Amino acid sequence: MIINKNNVEQALRDYHWMPKEIERIKKRLEEMDTSVTAMYGIEASLPKPKGVHTDKVGNAVIRNEKQHRYLKKLQAKMKLVEDNIDSIEDDREKAVLFCMLDGMTQVSISLHLGLSEAKVSKIKYSIVNRMYENVKELKKVKV
């Protein structure tokens, strides 16, 4: 995953719903769909209607693979946020950050903390920049 400031901001905005979605996908992938048995005997050799794709097993495998990739993407976004929370040290920035992670909007954060919307926006911008810079630093250390 290529990381830029927009990715960091989007991960912060999406963080509150991702754990539920990850859990849903994991449960879905663990279930066995018993309706995906292949056709056998004479039915397998009969002509199929045009435009109808009847390979249920193949379709299930493709769908599972797509959901697995989506799961990995969501997990990577959550890890990005969790690995960089400690880069935010200012108490006011931490308060705004945790409000964002809980899914609060800038307006609701502003009302909750008694700050102007413009101030919340500046703090959010500072959080995104600091997290992005931390990600860049961590990549330099790993290389």
Residue pairs with C-beta under 8 A, 6 or more apart in sequence:
1 7
1 73
1 76
1 77
1 80
3 80
3 132
3 135
4 132
5 128
5 129
5 132
7 77
7 80
8 80
8 84
8 128
8 131
8 132
8 135
9 124
9 128
10 77
11 77
11 78
11 80
11 81
12 81
12 97
12 100
12 101
12 124
12 127
12 128
12 131
13 100
14 77
15 77
15 78
15 81
15 100
15 101
15 103
16 101
16 102
16 103
17 103
18 74
18 77
18 78
19 78
21 74
22 71
22 74
22 75
22 78
25 67
25 70
25 71
25 74
26 71
28 67
29 64
29 67
29 68
29 71
33 60
35 56
36 56
36 57
36 59
36 60
37 56
37 57
38 44
38 55
38 56
38 57
39 54
48 54
53 59
80 135
81 101
81 131
83 138
84 131
84 134
84 135
85 97
87 130
87 131
87 133
87 134
88 94
88 97
88 127
88 130
88 131
92 113
92 123
93 123
93 126
93 127
93 130
95 113
96 109
96 113
96 120
96 123
96 124
96 127
97 127
99 108
99 109
99 112
99 113
100 109
100 124
100 127
104 112
106 117
106 120
106 121
106 124
107 117
109 115
109 120
110 116
110 117
110 119
110 120
113 120
115 123
